[in-house]
């Protein structure tokens, strides 16, 4: 794996590309990742994919909680739907922050 020193693009192959497909930087701006660095990118991909799937599911939970709240059945139901929505929003924001941290550390690829 090779990483563009300008934009962070990760390229997989035997050699760095002649030009970065993302930012157009020349090949000499690429550095080869160590085996440890490449393994970290691979492991991060799995975690990042799980986070993306969780985000999609949390969006569905928020919508369902809002639908339940609109039914306005009784105070305990309303309270539970409100708590579910609040928790889903908090988890969603936590996941986004974690993904941002991964991107800032180059653990995205």
N, C-alpha and C positions, 0 to 999 in steps of 0.2 A: 504494500500500500504506500502511496505517495500523497503528501499533503501540500497544497498550495500555501506558500507563506504569505500570500497577499489576502486571499479570501477564506482560506480554510477548507476549500473543496478537497474531498478525499477521492483519489483515483485508485482503482484496483487494476493491477497488471504488472508485467515484468519490468516496465520502465514508465517513467512519468510521461504524460502526453506532451507533444510539442508546444501546445498552447492550452492554458486552462480553459475548459469549456464554460466555466462560470464567469470568470473575470477577464480572460484574455491574457493573463500573465504568461511570460515565456517559461519554457521548461526549466531553466535554471533557478526559478523561484520555488520549485518543488523540492521537498526533502523526503527521503524514504523513512517511513515509520519503523521503529524498532519492532521486534517480534512482540514485545510487551505492549507497545502502543497499538499495534494492529489487533492484538487480542482484546484490548480494552475497547476498541471501536466495535469489534464483533459482539462482545458482551453487551455493550451499550445499545446496539441495534435491537437486541431482543427486548431489553427493558423499555426502550423508547417505543417499540411497537406495542408492547403491553399498555403503556401509558396512553397511547393514542386510542387504543380500543376502549380503555376505561373512560377516557374523555367522551367518546361517542355514547357510551352507556350512561354516563352521568347526565348528559343532555336529555336522554330519554327519561331518566328518573325525575329530573326537574319538571319536564312537561307533564308526566303522570301525576306528580305531586300537585301541580297547579290545577290539573283536571279534577283531582280528588277534592281539592280545596273549594273549587267552584261548586261542587255538589252541596257543600255547607250542611252536611248531615247532622252533626252534633259537635259540641266543643271538644271532646276527646279525639274525634277523627280529625277535626280541623287542626288541633294542636300537633298531632302526629304528622300530618301532611306538611305543616309549616316546618317542623323539625327535620323531616326528611329533605325538604327542599334546601333548607339552610345548610345541612351537612353536605349535600351533593355540591352546592356552590363552593363551600369551603374546600372540599376535596378537589374540585375542578381547578380552583386557583392554586392549590398546593402542587398539583401535577404540572400546571403550566410553569410555575416557578422552578420546579425540579428540571423540567425540560430545558428551560432557559439556562439553568446552571450547567446542564450537560453541553449545551451549545457553546457556552462561554469557555468551557474547559476542553472543547474539541472532541467531546465524547458523542458526536453525532456523525453518522456517516451512512 
